[in-house]
Amino acid sequence: MITVAKDNSGDFDSIQKAVDSVSDNNNETIFIKKGIYKERIEIRKNNITLIGEDTDETIITEGFYARMIMPDGSMRGTFRSYTFLVYADNFSASNITFENSAGFGDNVGQAIAVYAAGGFTGPTIDGERKLVHQLYEDCFICGEIDFIFGSATAYFKNCTLFALNRNEPINSYYTAPSTYEGQAFGYVFDNCTFTGNCPPKSVALSRPWRIHAKVVLLNCEYSDQIIDEGFTDWNKPESHETVYYAEYNGHGDGYKPEKRAAYVHQLDEAQAAFYNIENVMHS
């Protein structure tokens, strides 16, 4: 095990230095002591595990943002704004906070905390765009516009999703999947809480970045800030025939299945059982 510590009591004082020291495809665990690590991290080696000493006090942070001007005069863009990049297989992390500290607003644009997978404009533009599987358990995920987006098959279990108020008619969209056509699963949320600090009926559960977007919510709790329709089509009426948005056994003030958009499915118990973690993660 490699230890990282800000006070030089470990093997390294930088997480990136610790990652760079790992041999390719070597199974390695990196333990990160409490501290604020202001650095951009890139994980491009397989089989790395990061374990923080304390979730609230082991923080990886940086403040790059989409509208930041690059040295060549161009804007950085969304996919180069990340604090933490993972472009590798068999990566896991626990007891760590990943943060983009840029804030939000018209002068900032989008700002990514964790960029997992790749193949878009930015550091992995030449990389292979392939289906990846991601598991998030017991996570607190906070943001505003589409703060969970992309093409991965991702299972979220016992997570809290916290939407930030922008004082707009629609303050946030929790998700914007770009699920590939023919992909069996997109995002599945199991026993998660959808909340935030927004006014009632000002946040949507999802909108389709691509028209084959898939989101399924099982046994989730909805705050009153969720719009009655639940989901939006992002002005893509053609997506009504191609998206798969579905819910099962929700509860809370924002769960109103009778008022959902016509293209949203309400699952029965047998249908919901298909979206178990084993099926999704091994698809």
Long-range contacts (C-beta under 8 A, 24 or more apart in sequence): 1-28, 1-29, 1-30, 1-31, 2-28, 2-29, 2-30, 2-31, 3-30, 3-31, 3-32, 3-33, 4-30, 4-31, 4-32, 4-33, 4-37, 5-32, 5-33, 5-35, 6-33, 6-35, 6-36, 6-37, 7-33, 7-35, 9-33, 14-39, 15-39, 15-41, 15-50, 15-60, 16-40, 16-41, 16-42, 19-43, 19-45, 19-48, 22-48, 32-58, 32-96, 33-58, 34-58, 35-59, 36-61, 37-61, 38-62, 40-64, 40-82, 40-83, 40-84, 40-85, 41-83, 41-84, 41-85, 42-85, 42-87, 42-123, 43-84, 43-85, 43-86, 43-87, 43-88, 43-91, 44-85, 44-87, 44-88, 45-88, 46-88, 46-89, 46-90, 46-91, 47-88, 47-89, 47-90, 47-91, 48-88, 48-90, 48-91, 49-91, 49-92, 49-93, 50-92, 50-93, 50-94, 50-96, 51-93, 51-94, 51-95, 51-96, 52-93, 52-94, 52-95, 52-96, 52-97, 53-95, 54-95, 55-95, 55-96, 55-97, 56-97, 58-95, 58-96, 58-97, 59-96, 59-97, 59-99, 60-84, 60-96, 60-97, 60-98, 60-99, 61-97, 61-99, 61-100, 61-101, 62-99, 62-100, 62-101, 63-100, 63-101, 63-102, 63-103, 63-111, 64-100, 64-102, 64-111, 65-100, 65-102, 65-108, 65-109, 65-110, 65-111, 66-108, 66-109, 66-110, 66-111, 67-107, 67-108, 67-109, 68-102, 77-121, 77-122, 78-109, 78-110, 78-112, 78-121, 78-122, 79-112, 79-115, 79-120, 79-121, 79-122, 79-123, 80-121, 80-122, 80-123, 81-110, 81-111, 81-112, 82-112, 82-113, 82-114, 82-115, 82-122, 82-123, 83-112, 83-113, 83-114, 84-113, 84-114, 84-115, 85-115, 85-118, 85-123, 85-124, 86-114, 86-115, 86-116, 86-117, 87-117, 87-118, 87-123, 87-124, 87-127, 104-144, 104-164, 104-166, 110-145, 110-146, 113-143, 116-150, 116-152, 117-150, 117-151, 117-152, 131-180, 131-183, 133-280, 133-281, 133-283, 135-277, 135-281, 143-172, 144-171, 144-172, 145-172, 145-173, 146-173, 146-174, 146-175, 146-176, 146-207, 146-209, 147-172, 147-174, 148-174, 148-175, 148-176, 148-187, 149-175, 149-176, 149-177, 149-178, 149-209, 150-177, 150-178, 150-209, 151-177, 151-178, 151-179, 151-180, 151-183, 151-210, 153-183, 153-184, 153-185, 153-186, 153-187, 153-280, 153-281, 153-283, 154-186, 154-187, 154-188, 155-187, 155-188, 155-190, 155-277, 155-280, 155-281, 156-187, 156-188, 156-189, 156-190, 156-192, 157-190, 157-191, 157-192, 157-277, 158-190, 158-191, 158-192, 159-189, 159-192, 159-193, 160-192, 160-193, 160-195, 161-189, 161-192, 161-193, 161-194, 161-195, 161-196, 162-195, 162-196, 162-197, 163-194, 163-195, 163-196, 163-197, 163-198, 163-203, 163-225, 164-196, 164-197, 164-198, 165-196, 165-197, 165-198, 165-199, 165-202, 168-202, 169-202, 170-202, 170-203, 170-204, 170-227, 170-232, 171-196, 171-198, 171-199, 171-202, 171-203, 171-225, 172-196, 172-198, 172-202, 172-203, 172-204, 173-203, 173-204, 173-205, 173-206, 173-207, 173-232, 174-203, 174-204, 174-205, 174-206, 175-205, 175-206, 175-207, 175-215, 176-206, 176-207, 176-208, 176-209, 176-213, 176-234, 177-206, 177-208, 177-209, 177-210, 177-213, 177-214, 177-215, 178-209, 178-210, 178-213, 179-210, 179-212, 179-213, 179-214, 180-210, 180-212, 181-212, 181-242, 182-212, 183-212, 183-214, 184-283, 185-214, 185-216, 185-275, 185-279, 185-280, 185-283, 186-213, 186-214, 186-215, 186-216, 186-244, 187-214, 187-215, 187-216, 188-215, 188-216, 188-217, 188-218, 188-275, 188-277, 188-280, 189-215, 189-216, 189-217, 189-218, 189-220, 190-218, 190-219, 190-220, 190-275, 190-277, 191-218, 191-219, 191-220, 192-217, 192-220, 192-221, 193-220, 193-221, 193-223, 194-220, 194-221, 194-222, 194-223, 194-226, 194-254, 195-221, 195-223, 195-225, 196-223, 196-225, 198-225, 199-225, 200-224, 200-225, 201-225, 201-226, 201-227, 201-228, 202-227, 203-227, 204-229, 204-230, 204-231, 204-232, 205-230, 205-231, 205-245, 206-231, 206-232, 206-245, 207-231, 207-232, 207-233, 207-234, 208-233, 208-234, 208-236, 208-239, 208-243, 209-234, 211-236, 211-238, 211-239, 211-242, 211-243, 212-242, 212-243, 213-239, 213-243, 213-244, 213-245, 214-243, 214-244, 214-245, 215-244, 215-245, 215-246, 216-244, 216-245, 216-246, 216-247, 216-248, 216-267, 216-275, 217-246, 217-247, 217-248, 217-250, 218-247, 218-248, 218-249, 218-267, 218-272, 218-275, 219-248, 219-249, 219-250, 220-247, 220-250, 220-251, 220-255, 221-250, 221-251, 221-252, 221-255, 222-250, 222-251, 222-252, 222-253, 222-254, 222-255, 223-252, 223-253, 223-254, 224-252, 224-253, 224-254, 225-254, 226-254, 226-255, 228-256, 228-259, 228-260, 229-259, 229-260, 229-261, 229-264, 230-256, 230-259, 230-260, 230-261, 230-264, 231-260, 231-261, 231-263, 231-264, 232-261, 233-261, 233-263, 239-263, 246-271, 248-272
